């Protein structure tokens, strides 16, 4: 088997074996990323460009808004390399970008960029200043008008500092989230992350409804994707959430909305797919987050690493750096269940890195 089961059964993925997927990349900026040492998902002082560069690279195999692909200060390249490598070896039916509040628009042509007139959300320690209900409604409406190009859709994300806003979101909604959320750092800045979340929680009170809390300390990607999931429920279309603890937070938002608004989720049409770097991460616990859902969810981790790579930089992934993002886990599982060998993906990533 080319994946580990985190939750649920293998039936969902096996039903997709040999089928084609479209990729949606949800991109946004939260100014929380400007807090020093909180995130290394990109180039220091240019973290706001990371989702733009990721969108450019997975679509056209080059970055145009900066000279180099997004990488950490220690040189670890963006997981967009992994997603692009899979696409070159077994192409997605289509790649579309969701602009959920970017500082800089991707410089690409001939690829659909969906704009929702959203601006970057603010630093959550000061109040995120999001109209969460409006963002949620836009997610629902997009899903209701969504015309799938393939057998199923892979929904990915690129949001620097997104695990911190995801943790704040979960805690504001009453979930146990301490030490459950991952980090782009190998040695996660847990004390800093905790302090940021505690400062953000000061902007909420228990009497607030779900949308008021989300407006104060979440991010556009989490809220929009929760709307997209619920808006897609009226169809039979299957959806893979490609990501780690940020996508788990999206599901927790869905869970809280269902508790508040009523209704049930037909979760058999949804799965979360991530990397084994997230599944095995000792500084986070994605299963503990998923176990707090009122509905059953299928969740999987790709059996893939860089142990066979000749690149010392890529091997840092196996030591706990970067871990996930830009749909890497979902892309890997898509490739592996469609016959790609892990070694061929490693070689393609190396070619892209040193091109």
C-alpha positions in Angstrom: 0.0 0.0 0.0 1.3 3.5 -0.9 -0.2 5.2 2.1 -0.8 4.9 5.8 -4.3 5.1 7.2 -4.6 7.7 9.9 -8.4 7.4 10.3 -11.2 5.5 8.5 -10.7 2.8 6.0 -8.8 2.4 2.7 -12.1 2.2 0.6 -12.2 5.9 -0.2 -8.7 6.0 -1.8 -9.1 2.7 -3.5 -12.2 4.0 -5.2 -10.1 6.7 -6.7 -7.2 4.5 -7.9 -6.5 5.2 -11.6 -8.8 8.2 -11.7 -8.0 11.8 -12.6 -8.0 14.8 -10.2 -8.1 18.5 -10.5 -6.1 20.7 -8.2 -7.4 23.8 -6.5 -4.8 25.8 -4.6 -6.2 28.1 -2.0 -3.8 31.0 -1.4 -3.9 33.8 1.1 -1.9 36.0 3.4 -2.4 36.5 7.1 -0.2 39.3 8.5 0.4 37.0 11.4 3.3 35.8 9.3 5.1 39.1 10.0 5.7 38.0 13.6 9.5 37.3 13.8 10.5 33.6 14.1 6.9 32.3 14.0 7.1 30.8 10.5 9.9 29.8 8.1 7.5 29.1 5.2 9.5 31.2 2.8 12.1 33.9 2.6 12.4 36.2 5.6 10.7 39.6 5.1 9.1 38.1 2.0 6.8 35.6 3.5 3.8 37.4 2.1 5.1 36.4 -1.4 5.2 32.6 -0.5 1.7 31.8 -1.7 2.2 33.9 -4.9 5.4 32.1 -5.7 3.9 28.7 -4.9 1.0 29.4 -7.3 3.5 30.4 -10.0 5.7 27.4 -9.6 3.1 24.7 -9.6 1.4 26.1 -12.7 4.3 27.2 -14.9 7.4 25.7 -13.2 9.1 29.0 -12.5 8.7 31.9 -10.2 8.1 35.3 -11.6 7.5 37.6 -8.6 10.9 37.0 -7.0 14.2 35.6 -8.3 14.1 32.3 -6.4 11.5 29.8 -5.3 10.3 30.1 -1.7 12.7 28.4 0.7 13.5 28.6 4.4 16.5 30.5 5.8 18.3 27.2 5.9 17.6 26.6 2.3 14.8 24.0 2.5 12.7 24.5 -0.6 8.9 24.8 -0.8 6.8 21.7 -0.9 5.5 23.1 -4.1 8.4 21.2 -5.7 6.7 17.9 -4.7 3.3 18.9 -6.1 4.9 20.1 -9.3 6.9 16.9 -9.6 3.8 14.7 -9.4 2.0 16.9 -11.9 4.8 16.5 -14.4 4.8 12.7 -14.0 1.0 12.2 -13.9 -0.6 15.6 -14.7 -3.7 16.9 -12.9 -6.6 17.4 -15.2 -6.4 21.1 -14.3 -4.8 23.5 -11.8 -6.8 26.5 -10.6 -5.8 29.2 -8.1 -8.1 30.6 -5.4 -7.0 34.1 -4.5 -8.3 34.5 -1.0 -6.3 37.6 -0.1 -2.9 37.9 -1.7 -0.5 40.8 -1.4 0.8 40.1 -4.9 -1.1 38.5 -7.7 0.6 35.5 -9.5 2.1 36.5 -12.8 0.6 33.6 -14.9 -1.5 33.3 -18.0 -3.8 30.6 -19.3 -4.5 29.3 -15.8 -7.8 30.2 -14.1 -7.3 32.5 -11.0 -10.5 32.9 -9.1 -10.7 36.2 -7.3 -13.1 36.8 -4.4 -12.3 40.5 -3.6 -10.6 39.5 -0.4 -7.7 41.3 1.2 -5.0 39.8 3.5 -6.2 39.3 7.0 -4.5 41.1 9.9 -2.2 39.9 12.6 -4.4 37.9 15.0 -2.7 39.3 18.0 -4.2 42.7 17.0 -7.5 41.1 15.6 -7.7 39.6 12.2 -10.5 41.9 11.0 -12.2 39.3 8.8 -15.8 39.4 7.8 -16.0 35.6 8.4 -19.6 35.2 7.4 -19.0 36.9 4.0 -15.9 34.8 3.4 -17.8 31.6 4.3 -20.7 32.5 2.0 -18.2 33.0 -0.8 -16.9 29.5 -0.2 -20.4 28.1 -0.3 -21.3 30.0 -3.5 -18.1 28.9 -5.2 -18.8 25.3 -4.4 -22.4 25.5 -5.6 -21.2 26.9 -9.0 -18.1 24.7 -9.2 -17.9 22.7 -12.4 -15.5 19.8 -11.8 -13.0 19.1 -14.5 -12.1 15.6 -13.3 -13.3 12.6 -11.3 -12.4 14.3 -8.0 -10.8 17.5 -6.7 -7.8 18.0 -4.5 -8.0 21.2 -2.4 -4.6 22.4 -1.3 -3.4 25.5 0.6 -0.5 28.0 0.9 -0.7 30.3 3.9 2.5 31.2 5.8 1.9 31.2 9.6 -1.3 29.3 8.8 -0.7 26.6 11.5 -0.8 29.4 14.1 -4.1 30.8 12.9 -5.4 27.3 12.6 -4.5 26.6 16.2 -6.1 29.8 17.4 -9.2 28.9 15.4 -9.5 25.5 17.0 -8.9 26.8 20.5 -11.4 29.6 20.1 -14.0 27.1 19.1 -13.4 25.1 22.2 -11.2 22.2 20.9 -8.2 20.8 22.7 -5.4 21.9 20.5 -2.3 22.3 22.7 0.7 20.7 21.0 -1.5 19.4 18.2 -0.5 21.8 15.4 2.5 21.4 13.3 5.1 23.9 12.3 7.4 24.5 9.3 10.3 24.3 11.8 11.8 21.0 12.9 12.0 22.5 16.4 8.6 24.1 16.5 8.5 27.5 18.3 5.8 26.2 20.6 6.1 28.8 23.3 5.9 31.7 20.8 3.0 30.0 19.0 1.2 29.6 22.3 1.8 33.2 23.2 0.5 34.4 19.9 -2.6 32.3 20.3 -3.2 33.5 23.8 -3.0 37.1 22.7 -5.4 36.4 19.9 -7.9 34.7 22.2 -8.1 37.9 24.2 -10.2 39.3 21.3 -12.9 36.7 21.9 -15.5 36.0 24.6 -17.6 32.9 25.1 -20.8 34.7 24.2 -19.5 35.2 20.6 -21.0 33.0 17.9 -18.8 31.0 15.6 -18.5 33.6 12.9 -17.6 36.3 15.4 -14.8 34.2 16.7 -13.5 33.4 13.2 -13.6 37.0 12.3 -11.2 37.8 15.2 -8.5 35.2 14.9 -8.8 32.9 11.9 -7.7 33.3 8.3 -9.5 33.5 4.9 -8.4 30.0 3.7 -9.8 28.2 6.7 -13.2 30.0 6.6 -13.5 29.8 2.8 -12.6 26.1 2.6 -15.2 25.3 5.3 -17.8 27.0 3.2 -16.6 25.1 0.1 -16.9 21.8 1.9 -20.4 22.5 3.0 -21.4 24.0 -0.4 -20.2 20.9 -2.2 -22.4 18.6 -0.1 -25.3 18.9 -2.5 -23.2 17.1 -5.1 -21.7 13.6 -5.3 -18.3 15.0 -6.1 -15.4 13.6 -4.0 -13.0 16.0 -2.4 -9.5 15.5 -0.9 -8.2 18.0 1.5 -4.5 18.1 0.8 -2.7 19.3 3.9 -2.0 18.7 7.5 -3.2 20.3 10.7 -4.5 23.4 8.8 -6.9 21.3 6.9 -7.8 19.5 10.2 -8.8 23.0 11.5 -11.0 23.5 8.5 -12.8 20.4 9.4 -13.2 21.5 13.0 -14.8 24.7 11.7 -17.2 22.6 9.7 -17.9 20.6 12.8 -18.7 23.7 14.9 -20.9 25.2 12.2 -22.9 22.0 12.0 -23.3 22.0 15.7 -24.6 25.6 15.6 -26.6 25.5 12.4 -27.8 21.9 12.4 -27.5 19.4 9.6 -25.1 16.5 9.0 -22.0 16.1 6.8 -21.8 13.2 4.4 -18.2 12.8 5.2 -17.8 9.6 3.1 -17.2 11.9 0.1 -14.3 13.7 1.8 -10.8 12.6 2.9 -7.8 14.4 4.3 -4.4 13.4 2.7 -1.1 14.5 4.2 2.6 13.5 4.3 4.1 11.0 6.6 6.2 13.8 8.0 3.0 15.2 9.5 1.7 11.8 10.6 4.9 11.0 12.4 5.6 14.5 13.8 6.3 14.3 17.5 5.5 18.0 18.0 2.0 17.8 16.7 -0.9 15.4 16.6 -3.3 15.5 13.6 -5.1 12.4 14.8 -6.0 14.0 18.1 -7.6 16.9 16.1 -9.6 14.6 13.8 -10.8 12.5 16.8 -12.6 15.6 18.1 -14.9 15.6 15.0 -18.6 14.5 15.5 -18.4 12.8 12.1 -16.2 10.1 10.7 -13.4 11.1 8.4 -11.0 9.2 6.2 -7.4 10.4 6.6 -4.2 9.1 5.0 -0.5 9.8 4.9 1.6 9.2 1.9 4.4 6.6 2.2 7.1 8.8 0.8 10.4 10.2 2.0 13.7 11.5 0.6 16.0 8.8 2.1 17.1 7.8 -1.4 17.8 11.3 -2.5 21.3 12.6 -3.2 20.2 16.0 -2.0 21.1 16.8 1.6 18.7 19.7 1.5 15.8 17.5 0.6 16.8 15.0 3.3 16.0 17.7 5.8 12.3 17.0 5.2 12.9 13.5 6.7 14.3 15.2 9.8 11.1 17.2 10.3 11.7 20.5 8.4 8.9 22.0 6.3 6.7 18.8 6.5 3.7 19.8 4.3 2.1 22.5 2.2 1.0 23.4 -1.3 -0.9 20.1 -1.5 2.2 17.9 -1.1 0.6 15.1 0.7 -2.5 14.9 -1.5 -0.3 15.2 -4.6 1.9 12.3 -3.4 -1.0 10.1 -2.7 -2.6 11.0 -6.1 0.6 10.0 -7.8 1.2 6.8 -5.8 -2.3 5.4 -6.3 -1.9 6.1 -10.0 1.2 4.0 -10.4 4.1 6.4 -9.8 7.1 4.9 -8.0 8.4 6.9 -5.0 11.9 6.9 -6.5 10.7 8.5 -9.7 9.1 11.3 -7.7 12.3 11.8 -5.8 14.3 12.1 -9.0 11.8 14.6 -10.5 11.9 16.8 -7.4 15.7 16.8 -7.6 15.6 17.8 -11.3 13.2 20.7 -10.5 15.4 21.8 -7.5 18.6 22.0 -9.5 17.2 23.1 -12.9 
